[in-house]
Amino acid sequence: MGFTFTSENGTVVNSLLSDAATLHLKFSGLPTPAPTLTGSILDAKGNKSGYVLFPNGETPDGNDKLDVKPVAFKSGSLKLHLEDANDASNFYELDIDAVVSSRVEFVTNPGNVNEPDKGVVITARITNDQKIKQPGGLSLTYEAASAADNPFFRPPQLQQTLAGDDASFSYTTEKVTAAELTAMEGIGFNLQIGPAGAQVAVTQLIPFRTLQPPKLLITDHGKITDTIVAGLPQEGLPVNIPIINDAQAYETYVFLYAHAIPGTETDSARQQNEAVSSENPVWPERDILLDWGTVVDESKPLRLFIRPGSEIFEQGNKTYDIYYEVVKESGNQNVSLGVKVPVDLHKYGGSSVEIDYDLRPAIPQPIEYTNKQYAKNDKLVVTVAFDGRVQPTAGDKVQPYLDLVGCTLANRNQFIRIKLEEYTITPADIVDGQATIVYGDDSGTLAAYQPEDLHQREASNGDLYYIHTTTDGKVRRSPPRPVFVDTVSPYSAITNSRLVLAQRFLKKQP
């Protein structure tokens, strides 16, 4: 008889970004020694709908207890599936109710704190996935993130229970003065989401924007258009960072980012197809790193670039807030004011291959390929599916591509493109105007991305897409699907340069 388990703190799981509330599991029927477990999240049809993190290891402790974080990709009734890593037939499933918050947006008023007698209004807006609204009873709790922030927060901690649907909660700090903020980067707080005992936390630093915005040197009346992208210099679109007078004793890093402003999408087809990103809630929250550099000469502006192939040229027509972050090697940091730049493109990167938003994006399995997958000799399987919006014809050709862009200090913005073989669609592939082509299925007809293709790839954000060439010679490209690859030890899955730098600086501390 196999093992079973129950949750000691309920079965409502709040999932946010790449994290989730921790469930404390109690097992029965475990053999001795306890097995190493693997986990997944399944929907009612048995399809994978998330993954499981093991914060304290993958083996139950001496008291037959184990902590897990079920990170769901969609809200609703799901199953937490745990199985013996060495015996897949030995498993147990627990019914859970997943609540996925796909976006948390923080807004401050004022955003640039230089008024001595006013507190700061901090508003958190929480949005769930596009199909299921937030159930009532969501608890939000604000608290100071550090002792230094305590003077600005009124004790005790504030808690509010929301009625449901899209949620927002505002908190006004105590008076904040410019003098008090001289040595501070901003006000930090923790936002606790979910019922007591099963909360997921977001720690947020609210920066005070005193740095002037960057300046894009080449635009089309303030916009990025096909004309601008097609004529980009080899190094990219130049951006000037205003003079920074604080390089002094410690090295000063500058990171240029783009943040998509919600609600500014201008192309309904792109907007609809971007729904694919909600399947992995990590991606909608991620600000796009455009470039980075170090301040060498304090008397001159720093020149950075929006590189050819940047994600802002691929992710749909919308307005971006372009800003930069100054990070001192001592650990201090500050964020600039932003400049709003609309992106209005109708061709991918100005090339002759247009994105056809009627094409269904390619489907990767898995969406994250790390040392764990490489150790098991797993392949990255790619499915190309024509679902009827575009009807394939025998003789059409498809070819998948994976574009990887490095996101660590070591491989920042390094670009690698890996393609699979081109396949010609046959009459047998087409059923009722639809076709599904799988690279890496059991037939072995088409090879997937092999472990050796992805070996020793340091943390990289990827776009998976395919080129569809019709029998009449029309060439079009599918919308991109996000993939993350990191097969360099130790695997960190950290894609945010701020966290990378923070780890680097902490290691230098005595």
MORA-V331380 format. One record per run of one state. SS is the DSSP state (2 for helix, 1 for strand, 0 for the rest). FROM is the first residue (numbers start at 0). LEN is the number of residues. If there is no record, write none. Layout:
SS;FROM;LEN + SS;FROM;LEN
//
This chain:
0;0;3 + 1;3;4 + 0;7;4 + 1;11;5 + 0;16;2 + 1;18;2 + 0;20;1 + 1;21;7 + 0;28;7 + 1;35;7 + 0;42;5 + 1;47;6 + 0;53;5 + 1;58;1 + 0;59;5 + 1;64;8 + 0;72;3 + 1;75;9 + 0;84;2 + 1;86;23 + 0;109;11 + 1;120;8 + 0;128;10 + 1;138;6 + 0;144;2 + 2;146;6 + 0;152;5 + 1;157;4 + 0;161;5 + 1;166;6 + 0;172;13 + 1;185;8 + 0;193;6 + 1;199;8 + 0;207;3 + 1;210;1 + 0;211;3 + 1;214;2 + 0;216;3 + 1;219;1 + 0;220;2 + 1;222;3 + 2;225;5 + 0;230;6 + 1;236;5 + 0;241;10 + 1;251;9 + 0;260;7 + 2;267;12 + 0;279;3 + 2;282;3 + 0;285;2 + 1;287;7 + 0;294;7 + 1;301;5 + 0;306;4 + 2;310;3 + 0;313;4 + 1;317;11 + 0;328;4 + 1;332;4 + 0;336;2 + 1;338;6 + 0;344;3 + 2;347;3 + 0;350;3 + 1;353;2 + 0;355;7 + 1;362;3 + 0;365;2 + 1;367;3 + 2;370;5 + 0;375;4 + 1;379;7 + 0;386;10 + 1;396;10 + 0;406;8 + 1;414;5 + 0;419;3 + 1;422;2 + 0;424;2 + 2;426;3 + 1;429;2 + 0;431;2 + 1;433;6 + 0;439;9 + 1;448;1 + 0;449;1 + 2;450;4 + 0;454;5 + 1;459;10 + 0;469;5 + 1;474;3 + 0;477;3 + 1;480;6 + 0;486;10 + 2;496;12 + 0;508;2
//
